[in-house]
Amino acid sequence: MCESKDHMNKGCGCANDAASGKMEEGKHKMKDACERGKEAVKDMAESVSDKAKSIMDKDKNS
């Protein structure tokens, strides 16, 4: 049991700070994952586009 309101508030403040820090860390990780996902999709689209171009070039040359 907490002895005083000040002591209790300090404890709650530390818990809130820790939770807030974890939330920020989670937000950054999600943002990074989203950016990596966007890059992966972009790379895949470029790969498909290049493959389509090479198929079209083969058809033109035959």
N, C-alpha and C positions, 0 to 999 in steps of 0.2 A: 504494500500500500504506500502511496506517496505521502510524504510528510507535509508538503505544502503545495499550494497551487503553482508557485514558481518552479519548484522542482518538477512537477508534473508537466508544466508547459515546456520546460526545457527538453524533457524526454520526448514529448510529442513533436516538438520542433525538429529534433534530430531524426525522428522517424519520418517526418514529412520531407526533410531534406534528402534523406536516403532514397525515399520513394521517388521523389522528383528527379534525382540524379539517375536512377534506374530508368525512369520514363524517357528522359532525354537520351540516354544511351540507346534505348530501344528504338526511339525515333530515328536516330542517326543510322542504326543498323538497317532499319526498314528502308530508309532513303537510299543507302548504299546498295542494298539488294535490288531496289527498283531500278537504279541507274545501271547496274550490271545486267539486269533483265532487258532493259531498253537496248543496251549495246549488243546483247546476244541476238535480239530480234533484228536489229539493224544489220548485223553481220550475216545472219541467215538470209535476209531479204537480198542482200548484195550477192550472196552465193547463188541463190536461185536465179537472180537476174543474169549473172554471168553465164550460168549453165544454159539458160534460155537463149542468150545471144549466141553461144557457141553452137547450139542445135540449129538455130536459124541460119548461121553462117554455113554450116555443113549442107543444109538444104539448098542454099544458093549455089554452092560450089558443085553440087552433084548434077 
